[in-house]
Amino acid sequence: MNEKPQFLNLDEARELLASCNIVLNERQMQRAAEPNAAGQRKLPFFRDPIDGRLRIEKNALLRVYHLRIKAAENLAISPDVN
């Protein structure tokens, strides 16, 4: 059964990450949501067509962080075992 998407604003997204022990200040969250010179965002935020505010889907945000954690784990150098 599919869940309905839950869209978060910047503050709600920051609170969700804080609940996962990823503490960011307001400026760090804003920078992750702003497009760079190429128009790409660090996180998949989008402008709400109704009120123009930045939003992100809750599961997409969590998925991005879990993928980054897995990638870091895969790149970690395993210790020599004798």
Backbone as JSON Lines, residues from 0, in Angstrom:
{"i":0,"aa":"M","n":[0.83,-1.18,0.0],"ca":[0.0,0.0,0.0],"c":[0.87,1.24,0.0]}
{"i":1,"aa":"N","n":[0.63,2.16,-0.92],"ca":[1.44,3.36,-1.06],"c":[1.02,4.42,-0.07]}
{"i":2,"aa":"E","n":[2.01,5.06,0.52],"ca":[1.76,6.2,1.39],"c":[1.57,7.44,0.54]}
{"i":3,"aa":"K","n":[0.78,8.37,1.06],"ca":[0.67,9.65,0.38],"c":[1.97,10.42,0.61]}
{"i":4,"aa":"P","n":[2.44,11.14,-0.39],"ca":[3.67,11.91,-0.19],"c":[3.46,12.99,0.85]}
{"i":5,"aa":"Q","n":[4.49,13.23,1.64],"ca":[4.45,14.28,2.64],"c":[5.51,15.31,2.27]}
{"i":6,"aa":"F","n":[5.08,16.51,1.97],"ca":[5.99,17.56,1.54],"c":[6.37,18.44,2.72]}
{"i":7,"aa":"L","n":[7.66,18.68,2.86],"ca":[8.19,19.45,3.97],"c":[8.75,20.78,3.49]}
{"i":8,"aa":"N","n":[8.64,21.82,4.32],"ca":[9.32,23.08,4.02],"c":[10.73,22.99,4.59]}
{"i":9,"aa":"L","n":[11.5,24.05,4.47],"ca":[12.9,24.03,4.91],"c":[13.02,23.7,6.39]}
{"i":10,"aa":"D","n":[12.22,24.35,7.23],"ca":[12.32,24.11,8.68],"c":[11.92,22.68,9.04]}
{"i":11,"aa":"E","n":[10.87,22.17,8.42],"ca":[10.45,20.8,8.69],"c":[11.5,19.8,8.23]}
{"i":12,"aa":"A","n":[12.14,20.06,7.11],"ca":[13.2,19.18,6.6],"c":[14.39,19.21,7.55]}
{"i":13,"aa":"R","n":[14.71,20.38,8.06],"ca":[15.82,20.51,9.01],"c":[15.52,19.76,10.3]}
{"i":14,"aa":"E","n":[14.27,19.83,10.77],"ca":[13.86,19.1,11.97],"c":[13.92,17.59,11.75]}
{"i":15,"aa":"L","n":[13.5,17.14,10.58],"ca":[13.57,15.71,10.27],"c":[15.02,15.22,10.3]}
{"i":16,"aa":"L","n":[15.92,15.98,9.69],"ca":[17.32,15.59,9.7],"c":[17.89,15.62,11.12]}
{"i":17,"aa":"A","n":[17.48,16.6,11.91],"ca":[17.95,16.68,13.3],"c":[17.5,15.45,14.09]}
{"i":18,"aa":"S","n":[16.31,14.93,13.78],"ca":[15.84,13.72,14.46],"c":[16.68,12.51,14.09]}
{"i":19,"aa":"C","n":[17.43,12.61,13.0],"ca":[18.34,11.54,12.57],"c":[19.79,11.86,12.96]}
{"i":20,"aa":"N","n":[19.96,12.84,13.87],"ca":[21.28,13.28,14.34],"c":[22.12,13.95,13.24]}
{"i":21,"aa":"I","n":[21.45,14.56,12.28],"ca":[22.12,15.36,11.26],"c":[21.68,16.8,11.51]}
{"i":22,"aa":"V","n":[22.49,17.53,12.27],"ca":[22.11,18.87,12.71],"c":[22.69,19.91,11.75]}
{"i":23,"aa":"L","n":[21.81,20.65,11.12],"ca":[22.2,21.72,10.2],"c":[21.58,23.02,10.69]}
{"i":24,"aa":"N","n":[22.29,24.13,10.48],"ca":[21.68,25.41,10.83],"c":[20.84,25.9,9.64]}
{"i":25,"aa":"E","n":[20.12,26.98,9.84],"ca":[19.21,27.48,8.79],"c":[19.96,27.8,7.51]}
{"i":26,"aa":"R","n":[21.13,28.42,7.63],"ca":[21.9,28.8,6.44],"c":[22.37,27.57,5.67]}
{"i":27,"aa":"Q","n":[22.81,26.54,6.35],"ca":[23.26,25.32,5.67],"c":[22.1,24.68,4.9]}
{"i":28,"aa":"M","n":[20.93,24.67,5.51],"ca":[19.76,24.09,4.85],"c":[19.37,24.92,3.64]}
{"i":29,"aa":"Q","n":[19.42,26.24,3.78],"ca":[19.08,27.13,2.68],"c":[20.04,26.93,1.51]}
{"i":30,"aa":"R","n":[21.32,26.78,1.8],"ca":[22.31,26.58,0.73],"c":[22.1,25.26,0.01]}
{"i":31,"aa":"A","n":[21.69,24.22,0.73],"ca":[21.42,22.93,0.1],"c":[20.21,23.01,-0.82]}
{"i":32,"aa":"A","n":[19.31,23.94,-0.53],"ca":[18.08,24.07,-1.32],"c":[18.23,25.03,-2.49]}
{"i":33,"aa":"E","n":[19.23,25.9,-2.45],"ca":[19.43,26.89,-3.52],"c":[20.09,26.25,-4.73]}
{"i":34,"aa":"P","n":[19.67,26.64,-5.92],"ca":[20.34,26.11,-7.11],"c":[21.74,26.73,-7.26]}
{"i":35,"aa":"N","n":[22.68,25.93,-7.77],"ca":[24.02,26.44,-8.03],"c":[24.04,27.14,-9.39]}
{"i":36,"aa":"A","n":[25.22,27.47,-9.87],"ca":[25.34,28.19,-11.14],"c":[24.77,27.38,-12.31]}
{"i":37,"aa":"A","n":[24.8,26.06,-12.2],"ca":[24.27,25.2,-13.26],"c":[22.78,24.93,-13.09]}
{"i":38,"aa":"G","n":[22.19,25.49,-12.03],"ca":[20.76,25.3,-11.79],"c":[20.41,24.03,-11.03]}
{"i":39,"aa":"Q","n":[21.44,23.34,-10.52],"ca":[21.22,22.1,-9.77],"c":[21.18,22.38,-8.27]}
{"i":40,"aa":"R","n":[20.34,21.66,-7.56],"ca":[20.25,21.77,-6.11],"c":[20.96,20.58,-5.47]}
{"i":41,"aa":"K","n":[21.54,20.78,-4.27],"ca":[22.19,19.68,-3.57],"c":[21.16,18.67,-3.08]}
{"i":42,"aa":"L","n":[19.98,19.14,-2.75],"ca":[18.87,18.28,-2.32],"c":[17.69,18.53,-3.25]}
{"i":43,"aa":"P","n":[16.83,17.54,-3.42],"ca":[15.74,17.67,-4.41],"c":[14.56,18.53,-3.94]}
{"i":44,"aa":"F","n":[14.84,19.79,-3.61],"ca":[13.78,20.75,-3.29],"c":[13.16,21.26,-4.58]}
{"i":45,"aa":"F","n":[11.94,21.72,-4.49],"ca":[11.27,22.34,-5.64],"c":[10.42,23.48,-5.11]}
{"i":46,"aa":"R","n":[10.06,24.39,-5.99],"ca":[9.2,25.52,-5.63],"c":[7.75,25.07,-5.73]}
{"i":47,"aa":"D","n":[7.0,25.25,-4.64],"ca":[5.58,24.93,-4.63],"c":[4.89,25.87,-5.62]}
{"i":48,"aa":"P","n":[4.15,25.33,-6.58],"ca":[3.52,26.2,-7.58],"c":[2.41,27.08,-7.01]}
{"i":49,"aa":"I","n":[1.89,26.74,-5.84],"ca":[0.81,27.54,-5.26],"c":[1.35,28.69,-4.44]}
{"i":50,"aa":"D","n":[2.25,28.4,-3.5],"ca":[2.72,29.5,-2.63],"c":[4.17,29.92,-2.9]}
{"i":51,"aa":"G","n":[4.88,29.23,-3.8],"ca":[6.22,29.63,-4.2],"c":[7.31,29.26,-3.2]}
{"i":52,"aa":"R","n":[6.95,28.55,-2.14],"ca":[7.94,28.19,-1.13],"c":[8.65,26.89,-1.52]}
{"i":53,"aa":"L","n":[9.86,26.75,-1.0],"ca":[10.62,25.53,-1.27],"c":[10.03,24.37,-0.49]}
{"i":54,"aa":"R","n":[9.93,23.22,-1.15],"ca":[9.38,22.0,-0.55],"c":[10.26,20.83,-0.98]}
{"i":55,"aa":"I","n":[10.21,19.78,-0.16],"ca":[10.89,18.54,-0.48],"c":[10.02,17.39,0.03]}
{"i":56,"aa":"E","n":[10.01,16.29,-0.69],"ca":[9.23,15.14,-0.25],"c":[10.03,14.42,0.83]}
{"i":57,"aa":"K","n":[9.37,14.08,1.92],"ca":[10.02,13.51,3.11],"c":[10.85,12.28,2.77]}
{"i":58,"aa":"N","n":[10.28,11.32,2.07],"ca":[11.01,10.09,1.76],"c":[12.17,10.34,0.81]}
{"i":59,"aa":"A","n":[12.06,11.32,-0.07],"ca":[13.16,11.65,-0.98],"c":[14.35,12.19,-0.18]}
{"i":60,"aa":"L","n":[14.07,13.02,0.82],"ca":[15.14,13.57,1.65],"c":[15.84,12.45,2.42]}
{"i":61,"aa":"L","n":[15.09,11.58,3.03],"ca":[15.68,10.46,3.77],"c":[16.46,9.53,2.85]}
{"i":62,"aa":"R","n":[15.92,9.28,1.66],"ca":[16.58,8.4,0.69],"c":[17.94,8.98,0.26]}
{"i":63,"aa":"V","n":[18.0,10.3,0.04],"ca":[19.26,10.93,-0.35],"c":[20.32,10.7,0.72]}
{"i":64,"aa":"Y","n":[19.96,10.9,1.98],"ca":[20.93,10.71,3.05],"c":[21.32,9.25,3.21]}
{"i":65,"aa":"H","n":[20.39,8.34,3.09],"ca":[20.73,6.92,3.21],"c":[21.63,6.48,2.06]}
{"i":66,"aa":"L","n":[21.4,7.0,0.86],"ca":[22.27,6.67,-0.27],"c":[23.68,7.19,-0.06]}
{"i":67,"aa":"R","n":[23.79,8.4,0.49],"ca":[25.12,8.98,0.76],"c":[25.86,8.16,1.82]}
{"i":68,"aa":"I","n":[25.13,7.69,2.83],"ca":[25.75,6.88,3.87],"c":[26.26,5.58,3.27]}
{"i":69,"aa":"K","n":[25.45,4.93,2.45],"ca":[25.86,3.67,1.81],"c":[27.08,3.89,0.91]}
{"i":70,"aa":"A","n":[27.08,4.99,0.16],"ca":[28.21,5.28,-0.72],"c":[29.49,5.48,0.09]}
{"i":71,"aa":"A","n":[29.38,6.17,1.22],"ca":[30.55,6.39,2.07],"c":[31.04,5.07,2.65]}
{"i":72,"aa":"E","n":[30.1,4.22,3.05],"ca":[30.49,2.91,3.58],"c":[31.2,2.08,2.52]}
{"i":73,"aa":"N","n":[30.74,2.16,1.29],"ca":[31.35,1.39,0.21],"c":[32.74,1.9,-0.14]}
{"i":74,"aa":"L","n":[32.99,3.19,0.1],"ca":[34.29,3.77,-0.21],"c":[35.3,3.62,0.92]}
{"i":75,"aa":"A","n":[34.81,3.27,2.09],"ca":[35.7,3.15,3.25],"c":[36.71,2.05,3.0]}
{"i":76,"aa":"I","n":[37.9,2.3,3.44],"ca":[38.98,1.32,3.29],"c":[38.87,0.33,4.45]}
{"i":77,"aa":"S","n":[38.81,-0.93,4.1],"ca":[38.73,-1.94,5.15],"c":[40.11,-2.16,5.75]}
{"i":78,"aa":"P","n":[40.16,-2.36,7.07],"ca":[41.46,-2.57,7.72],"c":[42.06,-3.93,7.32]}
{"i":79,"aa":"D","n":[43.37,-3.99,7.37],"ca":[44.05,-5.27,7.07],"c":[43.76,-6.25,8.19]}
{"i":80,"aa":"V","n":[43.4,-7.43,7.81],"ca":[43.15,-8.48,8.79],"c":[44.24,-9.54,8.61]}
{"i":81,"aa":"N","n":[45.0,-9.76,9.66],"ca":[46.09,-10.74,9.6],"c":[45.69,-12.02,10.22]}
